[in-house]
Amino acid sequence: MGTKKIVVLGGGESGVGAALLAQAKGFDVFLSDKGKLGDSYRATLQQAGIPFEEGQHTDSQILTATEVIKSPGIPATVPLVKALREQGTPVISEIEFAARYTNARLIGITGSNGKTTTSLLTYHLLKTAGFNVGLAGNIGDSFAEQVLNQSYDYYVLELSSFQLDDMYDTHLDVRVLLNITPDHLDRYNYDFQQYVDSKFRILQNARPSDTFIYFDGSQPVTDQLAKQAYAIQKRPIRLDSALTGEGGYALNGQLTAQTGTQTFTIAQADTPLRGPHNAINMLAAVLVAQAVGATDDAITDGLRTFENAAHRLEPVGTINGVQFINDSKATNVDSVFYALSSMDTQTVWIAGGQDKGNDYGQLDELVDKHVKALICLGVDNKKLVDHFGGRVPVIYETQQITDAVAKGLSLAGPGETVLLSPACASFDLFRNYIDRGDQFRTAVAQLADSVIIP
């Protein structure tokens, strides 16, 4: 039998890493990207001598693969992927492939919201505690390339539903499911249960010795758990009421995480993250750290020194007593719900962009409580204006981020907040949410330089 042929579909971070690992393991490798490769990725493939194509998919090259490693950005419904599966060719994710070649303990973290913050925090807690740990998946450097070049004892893997869809045999030692809310339904035939099933793939191959950490205030999560028994150590997270058994809870400003042998507590005010959603994220990270043996002192040090990623409730400046917060990553209503829940001042809210079928009704109570003005930043703001027109005293529309920031400052008073938390995709005016957040941060800095402080 000849050399096994691996085809990698997609030449981004995960694809190029997978190609390098496959080559190192002796496979015949070919990479195909329908778009244009990034310069650094092209150079990496050329230096490694890995054949590739860009700007097209050549069926004759791809359909002869023994196995295909697919980028999570490529839907399972595209004709090429359907053809591969119809002829019986396995189509897997980079995570599935790379996991075959490491003996490290794997920590998988998923959820519709909060998984990036929780993954970054978990990684930080373990690193602060002295663990030899890598960070990969939907964030950071390629998992496959780290497996090839590093020798970590633990990996924290942020897992999207798309990555979970192409995982079959991977064993996770610790599994975290933060929440499930409607998102990406266009990839799941607009069937919410299909999306729920995708998220619950986090529990594939569970063993009784594994740990499963989840937020039991997410109804779709608890509903699904009621349908099927899983032989795994469950550690639920709860808000506003105590737990008697193992798990975590937030009550009266205190975070508590407990196992059979360890009870950890800290005031949320002593951490850099605020809001109920971040209480969940922190408790999940602490429960992971406890599951792998971190001490209370190390967890405390890690929580107090953590700096969250950009574009997630990121303070970007204060002008004349008005604080500006960049939450550009909030591209759905659920994320904005968490952001507005975190506000402890009157807020000028900047929202808008490409609507994703949003139902703004769940925000009404928080908007009544916190929002004094709404700035709509988008090409088509009709849905926002129609919903909040009778609810918010001031509504202003613009397509310029600098105008939105300047108007925010004029509408907010000292001690108040201007919050960019869009609830929408960014592609009408920006390249992506990162570009939107970066432009917001720059606009605040430029305004600060031009404003005469009284």
Buried (B, 14 or more C-beta within 10 A) or exposed (E): EEEBBBBBBBBBBBBBBBBBBBBBBEBBBBBBBBEEBBEEBBEBBEEBEBEBBBEEBEEEBBBEBBBBBBBBEBEBEBEBBEEBEEEEBBBBBBBBBBBEBBEBBBBBBBBBBBBBBBBBBBBBBBBBBEBEBBBBBBBBBBBBBBBBEBEBBBBBBBBBBBBBBBBEEBEBBBBBBBBBBBBBBEBBEEEBEBBBBBBBBBBBEBEEEBBBBBBBBBEBBEEBBEEEEBEBBBBBBBBEEEBEEBBBBBBEEBBBBBBEEBEBEBEBEEBBBBBBBBBBBBBBBBBBBBBBEBBBEBBBBBBEEBEBEBBBBBEBBEBEEBBBBBBBBBBBBBBBBBBBBBBEBBBBBBBBBBBBEBEBEEBEEBBEEBBBBBBBBBEBBEBBBEBBEEBBEEBBBBBEBBBBBBBBBEBBEEEBBBBBBBBBBBBBBBEBBBBBBBBBBBBBBEBBEEEEEE
